[in-house]
Amino acid sequence: MSSASIEMQTALVRMMITDPHLYPRVSNILDAKNFHKNLQPVVTMIKDHAEKYNVMPDSVQILATTGQTIDPIEGLRESDSIWFLDEFERFTKRQELERAILKAADLLEKGNYDPVEKLIKDAVQISLQKDLGTEYFANPRARLEAIKNSNGQISTGWPSVDNKLYGGFNRGELQIFAGGSGSGKSLFMQNLSVNWAQANLNGVYITLELSEELCSWRIDSMMSGVSMKNTFKDLDDVDLKVRMIGKRSGAFWVKYLPAQSTVNDIRAYIKNLQIESGKKIDFLCIDYLDLLMPVSAKVSPSDLFIKDKYVSEEIRNLAKELKVLLVTASQLNRNAVEEVEFDHSHISGGISKINTADNVFGIFTSRAMRERGQYQIQFLKTRNSSGVGQKIDLSFDRETLRIFDNGDDHDNNSAAETSGSSILDKIRTKSTVTTPSIEIRSTESSEQTPKIAANIQSNALKSMIASIKKQ
């Protein structure tokens, strides 16, 4: 079997024995079955010899073992090595794909469909590791500047959260918001979508549970600032506000996919969307991880640990492939229902998805907190910061469903001022300057005694105020 010419294949073999550094670069994809039948014994001998003796055979040894004459190439240049790697990868991928297609045809004829997808996928994914890594001492400044320029954290829209993450989220990473049923997982992802769209980023909110209409209705309220119950009463106002915001925002889509969809379904949709719209997608919110099924393995939906392991790895790979901000959500298990502080054991499906994720946040709220318009974010995992164990309180507008940052510094100062003011108000209302009961014996005493008593009370009040301000 050979789609490449015998001359091309011979050239590849000759280059391997000429430059001993080339064989280790291609050994992981080298298969004698890909070569012409006359060259198969030579390739097999080279591979066996190199693995046994840790050195390439010379032409004399090859001739003695196989009876074939394979001479080295004189004057091999460094640029020839690059050509060899490109051509060898192309040749091997083509040969493997041809063999996979022929094998798949036999399987299909026998009605055995399951292995076909994996056969073709494995052949297509064949590649050489051409990147030799970072030469650490070569150029530290350029290396650090590259990290600074390309890693670029993108703000969540909540400064206190950004602060704990050293700037925000990175493209190509996986963020998971974990919460119980009805805790606000969808609301957090929808709010993030609004924040990023208004920051002029293009993105998609994929819902595997709620309808496109309901998600869009919620987002209408968040965008316009009009409560959901009044959106139809103020329809013209909502329409105008959303359109005006859209003119200065990034492109944004809401897409429903059925539960049990796979990462391949999402990948196909995103690529088609980018082609049709001509816009590069910057962020992707998937609502939510637990409703996806893996592509790479057949797993029972009841085996949550294995299913979530594959799915989380696949969507993180998708984030890297598309270079997007990717946020999803996961359920907390029953053990978390009565808890006020979450840990890894409370995540449904176990540790598998946590190991893959870059950042994991627990969403905590109670009925009383919701009535007061409060949410708490608990940092369960942060790969690139020291935020683990930290908690952030966020404000929630029950009418418009918007989640706002409290602003740590501002709020602490405001709280202190408010607390101080309320205490002072109490002092002012409860503290009265009383005149001691004294017998007025003369005009002089009746005029001076109340003034002295007032001065004493005033000094006490000033001291109390001073002590409060110092707190």
Secondary structure per residue as TSV (DSSP state, phi and psi in degrees):
chain	resnum	aa	ss	phi	psi
A	1	M	-	360.0	127.6
A	2	S	-	-167.0	116.7
A	3	S	S	-94.4	-22.5
A	4	A	S	-89.5	148.4
A	5	S	-	-64.7	154.2
A	6	I	H	-62.7	-31.2
A	7	E	H	-66.5	-41.9
A	8	M	H	-63.4	-44.5
A	9	Q	H	-65.2	-39.7
A	10	T	H	-63.2	-40.4
A	11	A	H	-61.5	-39.9
A	12	L	H	-64.3	-42.0
A	13	V	H	-66.3	-42.9
A	14	R	H	-62.1	-38.7
A	15	M	H	-67.4	-34.1
A	16	M	H	-62.5	-41.9
A	17	I	H	-81.6	-15.1
A	18	T	H	-78.1	-47.1
A	19	D	-	-110.6	104.9
A	20	P	T	-64.4	-13.7
A	21	H	T	-80.5	-13.8
A	22	L	H	-79.1	-38.4
A	23	Y	H	-57.9	-47.1
A	24	P	H	-60.4	-27.1
A	25	R	H	-72.2	-25.3
A	26	V	H	-116.4	-0.6
A	27	S	T	-60.8	-30.9
A	28	N	T	-69.6	-20.2
A	29	I	T	-118.0	5.0
A	30	L	-	-75.0	123.0
A	31	D	-	-139.0	121.1
A	32	A	G	-59.6	-27.2
A	33	K	G	-66.5	-16.7
A	34	N	G	-79.6	-13.2
A	35	F	S	-97.6	164.0
A	36	H	-	-56.9	147.9
A	37	K	T	-58.6	-28.5
A	38	N	T	-72.4	-25.2
A	39	L	T	-96.4	-13.2
A	40	Q	H	-57.7	-43.8
A	41	P	H	-61.9	-35.6
A	42	V	H	-66.4	-46.9
A	43	V	H	-64.3	-41.2
A	44	T	H	-61.8	-43.0
A	45	M	H	-63.9	-43.1
A	46	I	H	-60.3	-45.6
A	47	K	H	-65.3	-46.0
A	48	D	H	-63.6	-43.5
A	49	H	H	-64.2	-44.9
A	50	A	H	-64.2	-39.3
A	51	E	H	-72.5	-33.7
A	52	K	H	-80.8	-42.0
A	53	Y	H	-108.1	-5.9
A	54	N	S	61.2	33.0
A	55	V	S	-154.3	150.8
A	56	M	-	-76.1	141.5
A	57	P	-	-72.5	153.0
A	58	D	-	-93.9	176.6
A	59	S	H	-62.2	-32.2
A	60	V	H	-66.5	-44.2
A	61	Q	H	-65.4	-39.8
A	62	I	H	-63.7	-43.5
A	63	L	H	-63.2	-43.5
A	64	A	H	-65.8	-33.4
A	65	T	H	-86.1	-40.9
A	66	T	H	-111.3	-16.6
A	67	G	S	79.7	7.7
A	68	Q	-	-105.2	143.6
A	69	T	-	-98.7	113.3
A	70	I	-	-124.6	104.8
A	71	D	-	-93.0	146.1
A	72	P	-	-68.1	164.0
A	73	I	-	-99.7	126.4
A	74	E	T	-81.9	144.0
A	75	G	T	69.2	36.0
A	76	L	-	-68.5	128.5
A	77	R	-	-96.8	163.8
A	78	E	H	-63.5	-37.9
A	79	S	H	-64.8	-26.3
A	80	D	H	-66.3	-30.5
A	81	S	H	-65.3	-39.9
A	82	I	H	-64.2	-42.9
A	83	W	H	-60.9	-42.5
A	84	F	H	-59.1	-46.9
A	85	L	H	-63.5	-43.1
A	86	D	H	-63.3	-46.3
A	87	E	H	-70.1	-38.6
A	88	F	H	-65.0	-41.6
A	89	E	H	-63.4	-45.3
A	90	R	H	-62.2	-44.8
A	91	F	H	-61.7	-47.6
A	92	T	H	-66.5	-42.7
A	93	K	H	-61.2	-43.1
A	94	R	H	-63.5	-45.1
A	95	Q	H	-65.5	-43.5
A	96	E	H	-64.8	-38.2
A	97	L	H	-67.0	-40.5
A	98	E	H	-61.8	-44.5
A	99	R	H	-66.9	-36.6
A	100	A	H	-65.3	-40.1
A	101	I	H	-65.0	-43.3
A	102	L	H	-64.2	-42.0
A	103	K	H	-67.1	-37.7
A	104	A	H	-64.1	-37.7
A	105	A	H	-61.1	-40.5
A	106	D	H	-65.2	-42.0
A	107	L	H	-64.3	-41.7
A	108	L	H	-65.2	-37.2
A	109	E	H	-64.6	-31.9
A	110	K	T	-87.8	-1.3
A	111	G	T	80.0	15.2
A	112	N	-	-98.1	90.6
A	113	Y	-	-88.5	-27.4
A	114	D	H	-57.1	-44.9
A	115	P	H	-75.7	-11.1
A	116	V	H	-61.9	-47.9
A	117	E	H	-59.1	-43.8
A	118	K	H	-65.6	-39.5
A	119	L	H	-57.3	-50.9
A	120	I	H	-67.0	-41.9
A	121	K	H	-62.6	-44.1
A	122	D	H	-61.5	-38.9
A	123	A	H	-68.4	-41.5
A	124	V	H	-67.5	-32.5
A	125	Q	T	-85.7	2.5
A	126	I	-	-62.2	130.1
A	127	S	-	-158.7	158.8
A	128	L	-	-94.4	148.5
A	129	Q	-	-87.1	91.2
A	130	K	-	-87.7	-21.0
A	131	D	-	-80.2	117.4
A	132	L	-	-88.9	5.8
A	133	G	-	95.8	-173.8
A	134	T	-	-91.7	123.4
A	135	E	-	-77.8	99.8
A	136	Y	T	-55.8	-47.4
A	137	F	T	-84.2	-5.8
A	138	A	T	-62.2	-54.1
A	139	N	-	-153.5	79.6
A	140	P	H	-57.0	-40.0
A	141	R	H	-63.0	-48.2
A	142	A	H	-62.7	-37.5
A	143	R	H	-63.6	-44.6
A	144	L	H	-70.2	-37.1
A	145	E	H	-66.6	-35.1
A	146	A	H	-63.9	-39.8
A	147	I	H	-64.1	-44.6
A	148	K	H	-61.6	-41.3
A	149	N	H	-81.8	-33.9
A	150	S	H	-97.7	-29.4
A	151	N	H	-75.2	-35.3
A	152	G	-	18.4	92.9
A	153	Q	-	-61.3	143.2
A	154	I	B	-111.3	130.2
A	155	S	-	-60.4	143.0
A	156	T	-	-78.3	-14.1
A	157	G	S	95.5	-6.8
A	158	W	-	-118.2	98.6
A	159	P	H	-53.9	-37.4
A	160	S	H	-67.7	-32.9
A	161	V	H	-71.1	-44.4
A	162	D	H	-56.4	-40.7
A	163	N	H	-60.0	-40.8
A	164	K	H	-71.5	-23.9
A	165	L	T	-99.2	10.8
A	166	Y	T	59.9	37.1
A	167	G	S	130.1	-25.7
A	168	G	S	134.9	-153.2
A	169	F	B	-95.7	154.5
A	170	N	-	-109.1	150.0
A	171	R	T	-65.8	147.6
A	172	G	T	81.2	6.6
A	173	E	-	-113.1	161.8
A	174	L	E	-109.9	123.5
A	175	Q	E	-113.4	134.1
A	176	I	E	-124.9	127.6
A	177	F	E	-102.0	121.2
A	178	A	E	-110.5	133.8
A	179	G	E	-160.6	163.6
A	180	G	-	-75.0	176.3
A	181	S	T	-62.5	127.6
A	182	G	T	77.5	12.5
A	183	S	S	-82.3	-15.4
A	184	G	S	113.2	23.0
A	185	K	H	-60.2	-47.8
A	186	S	H	-64.3	-39.2
A	187	L	H	-61.7	-40.2
A	188	F	H	-64.7	-43.9
A	189	M	H	-68.9	-36.0
A	190	Q	H	-67.5	-39.3
A	191	N	H	-65.4	-40.3
A	192	L	H	-61.2	-41.4
A	193	S	H	-60.0	-43.4
A	194	V	H	-64.0	-45.1
A	195	N	H	-58.1	-46.1
A	196	W	H	-73.5	-38.1
A	197	A	H	-62.4	-41.2
A	198	Q	H	-72.7	-16.1
A	199	A	T	-88.8	13.8
A	200	N	T	71.5	29.9
A	201	L	-	-100.2	147.4
A	202	N	-	-92.1	135.7
A	203	G	E	-160.1	175.0
A	204	V	E	-133.7	137.1
A	205	Y	E	-108.0	111.1
A	206	I	E	-99.7	122.6
A	207	T	E	-109.6	127.6
A	208	L	S	-105.0	6.1
A	209	E	S	-133.4	-62.8
A	210	L	S	-80.8	158.8
A	211	S	-	-76.2	159.4
A	212	E	H	-60.5	-37.3
A	213	E	H	-65.7	-44.8
A	214	L	H	-67.0	-43.4
A	215	C	H	-61.0	-43.9
A	216	S	H	-65.3	-37.5
A	217	W	H	-61.8	-45.4
A	218	R	H	-59.5	-45.0
A	219	I	H	-67.2	-31.8
A	220	D	H	-56.8	-44.5
A	221	S	H	-65.3	-41.3
A	222	M	H	-65.1	-42.3
A	223	M	H	-69.0	-44.6
A	224	S	H	-86.6	-22.3
A	225	G	-	79.9	9.1
A	226	V	-	-98.9	132.0
A	227	S	-	-60.3	151.6
A	228	M	G	-58.2	-37.7
A	229	K	G	-69.8	-17.8
A	230	N	G	-107.4	2.0
A	231	T	T	-62.2	-36.3
A	232	F	T	-80.0	-27.6
A	233	K	T	-69.2	-39.5
A	234	D	T	-107.1	44.8
A	235	L	H	-58.5	-43.9
A	236	D	H	-64.7	-40.0
A	237	D	H	-65.1	-44.7
A	238	V	H	-62.9	-45.0
A	239	D	H	-58.7	-45.5
A	240	L	H	-65.6	-45.5
A	241	K	H	-63.7	-44.8
A	242	V	H	-64.2	-42.1
A	243	R	H	-63.4	-41.7
A	244	M	H	-65.8	-42.0
A	245	I	H	-63.6	-39.1
A	246	G	H	-61.5	-29.7
A	247	K	H	-69.3	-24.1
A	248	R	T	-115.1	17.6
A	249	S	S	-118.6	170.8
A	250	G	-	-73.5	168.3
A	251	A	-	-72.0	145.2
A	252	F	E	-146.5	132.5
A	253	W	E	-125.5	146.7
A	254	V	E	-115.4	123.5
A	255	K	E	-130.5	128.6
A	256	Y	E	-92.9	131.1
A	257	L	-	-124.9	143.6
A	258	P	-	-66.3	149.9
A	259	A	T	-58.1	152.9
A	260	Q	T	76.6	10.4
A	261	S	-	-68.9	165.7
A	262	T	-	-117.6	171.8
A	263	V	H	-62.3	-31.7
A	264	N	H	-62.9	-36.6
A	265	D	H	-63.5	-42.5
A	266	I	H	-67.1	-43.8
A	267	R	H	-59.6	-45.7
A	268	A	H	-62.5	-41.8
A	269	Y	H	-64.2	-46.4
A	270	I	H	-62.4	-44.4
A	271	K	H	-65.0	-40.6
A	272	N	H	-65.4	-41.3
A	273	L	H	-60.8	-43.0
A	274	Q	H	-66.0	-36.4
A	275	I	H	-68.8	-46.9
A	276	E	H	-69.1	-39.2
A	277	S	H	-89.9	-21.2
A	278	G	-	72.2	18.3
A	279	K	-	-118.1	140.4
A	280	K	-	-83.5	128.1
A	281	I	-	-78.5	130.4
A	282	D	-	-100.9	-31.1
A	283	F	E	-141.0	153.9
A	284	L	E	-142.3	120.1
A	285	C	E	-110.2	123.4
A	286	I	E	-113.9	116.7
A	287	D	E	-111.5	88.3
A	288	Y	-	-151.8	175.1
A	289	L	G	-56.6	-41.0
A	290	D	G	-64.2	-17.1
A	291	L	G	-94.7	-0.7
A	292	L	-	-90.3	156.7
A	293	M	-	-117.5	150.2
A	294	P	-	-74.3	155.3
A	295	V	S	-94.1	-40.6
A	296	S	S	-77.5	-11.4
A	297	A	S	-154.0	150.0
A	298	K	-	-87.2	116.6
A	299	V	-	-130.5	141.0
A	300	S	-	-68.0	135.7
A	301	P	T	-58.1	-22.7
A	302	S	T	-78.2	-18.7
A	303	D	-	-87.7	78.6
A	304	L	H	-64.2	-38.1
A	305	F	H	-60.6	-50.9
A	306	I	H	-70.2	-42.5
A	307	K	H	-59.7	-48.3
A	308	D	H	-67.6	-32.0
A	309	K	H	-61.2	-50.5
A	310	Y	H	-65.9	-44.5
A	311	V	H	-64.2	-45.4
A	312	S	H	-64.8	-38.1
A	313	E	H	-65.5	-39.7
A	314	E	H	-68.9	-40.0
A	315	I	H	-75.4	-28.3
A	316	R	H	-68.1	-40.1
A	317	N	H	-62.0	-36.9
A	318	L	H	-63.5	-41.6
A	319	A	H	-61.0	-40.8
A	320	K	H	-68.7	-42.2
A	321	E	H	-61.7	-45.0
A	322	L	H	-88.1	-10.7
A	323	K	T	56.9	51.2
A	324	V	-	-119.6	161.0
A	325	L	E	-75.2	127.0
A	326	L	E	-127.3	123.8
A	327	V	E	-126.5	136.5
A	328	T	E	-140.6	-174.7
A	329	A	E	-138.4	164.3
A	330	S	E	-147.6	154.2
A	331	Q	E	-78.5	147.6
A	332	L	B	-88.5	150.0
A	333	N	-	-84.1	-178.3
A	334	R	G	-63.7	-29.6
A	335	N	G	-63.5	-18.9
A	336	A	G	-88.9	-6.3
A	337	V	T	-59.5	-44.5
A	338	E	T	-95.8	3.5
A	339	E	-	-87.2	149.5
A	340	V	S	-108.5	-14.2
A	341	E	S	-127.2	128.6
A	342	F	-	-100.3	155.3
A	343	D	-	-141.0	-174.7
A	344	H	G	-61.0	-29.6
A	345	S	G	-68.9	-14.9
A	346	H	G	-88.6	-6.1
A	347	I	B	-80.4	127.9
A	348	S	T	-62.4	132.9
A	349	G	T	93.4	-13.3
A	350	G	-	91.2	-158.5
A	351	I	S	-78.7	-13.6
A	352	S	H	-58.9	-45.9
A	353	K	H	-73.8	-30.2
A	354	I	H	-66.4	-40.0
A	355	N	H	-60.1	-34.4
A	356	T	H	-82.9	-36.1
A	357	A	-	-67.7	151.6
A	358	D	S	-87.4	-37.8
A	359	N	E	-137.6	135.7
A	360	V	E	-129.4	129.8
A	361	F	E	-123.6	135.1
A	362	G	E	-94.1	135.6
A	363	I	E	-100.4	117.7
A	364	F	E	-119.8	132.5
A	365	T	-	-157.9	155.3
A	366	S	-	-122.1	173.1
A	367	R	H	-60.6	-41.8
A	368	A	H	-64.8	-40.8
A	369	M	H	-64.4	-42.6
A	370	R	H	-62.7	-38.8
A	371	E	H	-65.1	-32.4
A	372	R	H	-84.9	-5.4
A	373	G	T	75.4	51.8
A	374	Q	E	-133.1	141.0
A	375	Y	E	-129.3	153.2
A	376	Q	E	-125.8	131.1
A	377	I	E	-103.2	126.5
A	378	Q	E	-110.8	127.2
A	379	F	E	-84.3	103.5
A	380	L	E	-88.7	-29.3
A	381	K	E	-153.8	134.6
A	382	T	E	-139.0	115.1
A	383	R	S	-74.8	-33.2
A	384	N	S	-114.3	19.3
A	385	S	S	-150.9	177.5
A	386	S	S	-105.2	33.6
A	387	G	-	-84.2	-4.0
A	388	V	T	-58.3	131.6
A	389	G	T	90.5	-10.9
A	390	Q	-	-78.0	157.0
A	391	K	E	-130.9	141.1
A	392	I	E	-127.5	130.0
A	393	D	E	-94.2	132.7
A	394	L	E	-122.7	152.1
A	395	S	E	-93.7	146.9
A	396	F	E	-130.8	124.1
A	397	D	-	-90.1	109.6
A	398	R	T	-66.6	-22.4
A	399	E	T	-80.0	-47.4
A	400	T	T	-100.3	-5.9
A	401	L	-	68.5	15.0
A	402	R	-	-82.8	139.6
A	403	I	E	-107.6	125.4
A	404	F	E	-118.3	156.5
A	405	D	E	-82.0	134.1
A	406	N	-	-71.9	-31.2
A	407	G	-	78.6	96.0
A	408	D	H	-53.1	-57.5
A	409	D	H	-63.6	-47.4
A	410	H	H	-61.6	-45.0
A	411	D	H	-69.1	-38.1
A	412	N	H	-62.3	-43.6
A	413	N	H	-64.1	-42.9
A	414	S	H	-63.4	-41.4
A	415	A	H	-63.0	-41.6
A	416	A	H	-63.7	-43.3
A	417	E	H	-64.8	-42.5
A	418	T	H	-64.4	-43.5
A	419	S	H	-61.5	-46.0
A	420	G	H	-61.0	-43.5
A	421	S	H	-63.5	-42.5
A	422	S	H	-65.8	-37.3
A	423	I	H	-65.9	-43.1
A	424	L	H	-62.0	-39.2
A	425	D	H	-61.9	-40.7
A	426	K	H	-64.0	-40.6
A	427	I	H	-62.1	-43.5
A	428	R	H	-64.2	-38.4
A	429	T	H	-78.2	-32.5
A	430	K	H	-92.5	-26.5
A	431	S	-	-87.0	119.4
A	432	T	-	-120.7	145.4
A	433	V	-	-90.8	109.5
A	434	T	-	-103.3	147.9
A	435	T	-	-92.5	122.3
A	436	P	-	-61.0	148.1
A	437	S	-	-73.7	109.2
A	438	I	-	-133.1	157.9
A	439	E	-	-87.5	124.3
A	440	I	-	-82.0	108.2
A	441	R	-	-97.2	-25.2
A	442	S	S	-151.1	169.8
A	443	T	H	-63.2	-37.7
A	444	E	H	-64.8	-44.9
A	445	S	H	-69.8	-33.6
A	446	S	H	-68.9	-25.3
A	447	E	H	-88.2	-33.3
A	448	Q	H	-92.5	-35.3
A	449	T	H	-61.0	-48.2
A	450	P	H	-58.5	-38.3
A	451	K	H	-63.3	-42.2
A	452	I	H	-63.5	-44.0
A	453	A	H	-62.7	-40.2
A	454	A	H	-65.1	-40.5
A	455	N	H	-62.4	-40.4
A	456	I	H	-64.0	-45.4
A	457	Q	H	-64.7	-38.5
A	458	S	H	-63.8	-43.1
A	459	N	H	-62.7	-39.2
A	460	A	H	-64.9	-40.0
A	461	L	H	-65.6	-42.8
A	462	K	H	-62.0	-39.6
A	463	S	H	-64.1	-41.5
A	464	M	H	-65.2	-42.1
A	465	I	H	-62.2	-44.3
A	466	A	H	-60.4	-41.9
A	467	S	H	-67.7	-35.3
A	468	I	H	-65.6	-42.7
A	469	K	H	-65.4	-29.6
A	470	K	H	-73.7	-22.3
A	471	Q	-	-70.7	360.0
